[in-house]
Amino acid sequence: MKAFFFDIFGTLVDWRSSIISGLKNLDIFNNRLSELELFVINWRKEYQPILNKVNDNSIGWKILDELHEVTLETVLNRMNFSNVTNEEKKYLILLWHKLNPWSDSCKAIKQLNEKYITASLSNGNITLQKNLFKYANLNFDFIFSAEHFKKYKPNKIVYRGAVEMLNLKIDQCVLVASHKNDLHAAANFGMKTIYINRAQEYGSFKNEFKEKTFKADLEISSLNNILNDIKKLKN
Amino acid sequence: MKAFFFDIFGTLVDWRSSIISGLKNLDIFNNRLSELELFVINWRKEYQPILNKVNDNSIGWKILDELHEVTLETVLNRMNFSNVTNEEKKYLILLWHKLNPWSDSCKAIKQLNEKYITASLSNGNITLQKNLFKYANLNFDFIFSAEHFKKYKPNKIVYRGAVEMLNLKIDQCVLVASHKNDLHAAANFGMKTIYINRAQEYGSFKNEFKEKTFKADLEISSLNNILNDIKKLKN
């Protein structure tokens, strides 16, 4: 293996609890605190469907920040949040730029960085990732984004584009992700795969996010022993 | 401005003195210490001509490490160094992966990183840059290499490729370099330019490396006040 590519949302950062924390700062949520988790989950549920619309050209290319704007509108309407100002909407969208890493993420990236090429491979736009990595103290050699390739994962163009940019052979590249549809697409393209089970990603709504059935080359439940764990991957 | 691209060799690292130091570890140079600087300068003189050959398709694509192998052979022969083992040649080529930064380089990149996107834009291949940045403690958001685009600077494909990868407008991008031919090509493409005068880059052989006549948008002699200096660039 030469390079490790990382999915970000869910895999390295805990979007659910981070966004919930951020929501508490807005007056509009004050008397509806019991609905915060549901709000975030509903917002997240709009994510893959709208990415699919971009990928199948039902709508034109938009970066993730712009898609978050569209899906935020949908979920605010559906849950009957009214009188949300444009400033508040902007604040909500930018919450995705400040997400806390899981406790094992930063150290693992740092360790891998010593011996391997590390890169993000995320649907987050470039500026979002730049802000997020500074906030979360995640340091990669390369940032790769759907924005580079104008398609969203799991479209194969994204995986191929990133591997080509590094001039590597596909089987020298590993994708680490907490989502099996992402890993499945990477494996179809020829990459090695590591599934990390982030049991808390969806909180109490886990069952509402169905996973593809897929067996990754390596399946782990934390990144604490990543340098040892990757020895189980064939060269 | 949104992004600062940096040339590396000469601009941020002192290849001349670093390579000279490294040469002293090899027995073959022991009784020819007075020729060390000349050796390095001669090696460097082979650099642009062989890049040009790649760019005009006289020879096929090779990464910089491979070109260094070819030019090393040339300079060893010309200076009558004999009995150099393959192991020693490999050591010499890898000296380019371990170059010391100028004293102002690391801090400047760190400062710019806080507010802007930073990226390398170098003819060094990806692995070379990865090793070099780890050695020199230089941390960019993005590593861009001629290797990504299969052409060498000053071919415009390299500048265009890097700007496109970041989805930025050309005039939001600044190239910082100690070589006017590099800056001239970037300016022709529409980038903003900062020339940094590295007076010691070529040591006592300065006059043998002719510079294009070109006036950059900003000309400075150190990166010590970079955050203030860039205010003189128009937005």
HADDOCK unambig.tbl for C-alpha pairs under 7 A between the chains (distance, minus, plus):
assign (segid A and resid 141 and name CA) (segid B and resid 142 and name CA) 6.69 0.50 0.50
assign (segid A and resid 141 and name CA) (segid B and resid 143 and name CA) 6.94 0.50 0.50
assign (segid A and resid 142 and name CA) (segid B and resid 141 and name CA) 6.69 0.50 0.50
assign (segid A and resid 142 and name CA) (segid B and resid 142 and name CA) 5.24 0.50 0.50
assign (segid A and resid 142 and name CA) (segid B and resid 143 and name CA) 6.37 0.50 0.50
assign (segid A and resid 143 and name CA) (segid B and resid 141 and name CA) 6.95 0.50 0.50
assign (segid A and resid 143 and name CA) (segid B and resid 142 and name CA) 6.38 0.50 0.50
assign (segid A and resid 148 and name CA) (segid B and resid 165 and name CA) 5.44 0.50 0.50
assign (segid A and resid 148 and name CA) (segid B and resid 166 and name CA) 6.76 0.50 0.50
assign (segid A and resid 148 and name CA) (segid B and resid 167 and name CA) 6.96 0.50 0.50
assign (segid A and resid 165 and name CA) (segid B and resid 148 and name CA) 5.44 0.50 0.50
assign (segid A and resid 166 and name CA) (segid B and resid 148 and name CA) 6.77 0.50 0.50
assign (segid A and resid 167 and name CA) (segid B and resid 148 and name CA) 6.98 0.50 0.50
